Amino acid sequence: MDPVIIEQLGRAHPLAAHLDDFLTDLANASASAHTRRAYRGDLMQFAAHHGDRSAR
């Protein structure tokens, strides 16, 4: 799993595996490192607001 996902979200986050799969697909499609990093940053921001229902 992507180390940034683990560090920022943890493996137990409901979107962690899906985000990792998406980033892996981008890498397999030969997306540039810049593109993958940009997607990861945007998706991490989105995921930070999803999954923590106890805070609401």
MARDO-54856 format. One record per residue (C-alpha): residue number from 1; x, y, z. Coordinates in steps of 0.5 Angstrom, whole numbers, padded with zeros to 4 digits. Layout:
NODE | NUM | X | Y | Z
...
# end
This chain:
NODE | 1 | 0000 | 0000 | 0000
NODE | 2 | 0002 | 0007 | -0001
NODE | 3 | 0006 | 0010 | 0005
NODE | 4 | 0003 | 0016 | 0004
NODE | 5 | -0004 | 0013 | 0005
NODE | 6 | -0002 | 0009 | 0011
NODE | 7 | 0001 | 0015 | 0014
NODE | 8 | -0004 | 0020 | 0013
NODE | 9 | -0010 | 0015 | 0013
NODE | 10 | -0008 | 0009 | 0016
NODE | 11 | -0010 | 0002 | 0013
NODE | 12 | -0017 | 0001 | 0017
NODE | 13 | -0020 | 0008 | 0013
NODE | 14 | -0026 | 0006 | 0009
NODE | 15 | -0022 | 0009 | 0003
NODE | 16 | -0015 | 0007 | 0004
NODE | 17 | -0015 | 0000 | -0001
NODE | 18 | -0019 | 0004 | -0006
NODE | 19 | -0015 | 0010 | -0007
NODE | 20 | -0009 | 0005 | -0007
NODE | 21 | -0012 | 0001 | -0012
NODE | 22 | -0013 | 0007 | -0016
NODE | 23 | -0006 | 0010 | -0016
NODE | 24 | -0003 | 0003 | -0018
NODE | 25 | -0008 | 0003 | -0024
NODE | 26 | -0005 | 0010 | -0026
NODE | 27 | 0002 | 0008 | -0025
NODE | 28 | 0000 | 0001 | -0029
NODE | 29 | -0002 | 0006 | -0034
NODE | 30 | 0004 | 0010 | -0035
NODE | 31 | 0002 | 0016 | -0031
NODE | 32 | 0007 | 0021 | -0030
NODE | 33 | 0010 | 0021 | -0022
NODE | 34 | 0007 | 0029 | -0022
NODE | 35 | 0000 | 0026 | -0024
NODE | 36 | 0000 | 0021 | -0019
NODE | 37 | 0002 | 0026 | -0014
NODE | 38 | -0003 | 0031 | -0016
NODE | 39 | -0008 | 0026 | -0016
NODE | 40 | -0006 | 0023 | -0009
NODE | 41 | -0006 | 0030 | -0006
NODE | 42 | -0013 | 0031 | -0008
NODE | 43 | -0016 | 0024 | -0006
NODE | 44 | -0012 | 0025 | 0001
NODE | 45 | -0016 | 0031 | 0002
NODE | 46 | -0022 | 0028 | 0000
NODE | 47 | -0021 | 0022 | 0004
NODE | 48 | -0020 | 0026 | 0010
NODE | 49 | -0027 | 0029 | 0010
NODE | 50 | -0030 | 0022 | 0009
NODE | 51 | -0030 | 0016 | 0014
NODE | 52 | -0030 | 0019 | 0021
NODE | 53 | -0037 | 0019 | 0022
NODE | 54 | -0036 | 0019 | 0030
NODE | 55 | -0033 | 0027 | 0029
NODE | 56 | -0040 | 0029 | 0027
# end
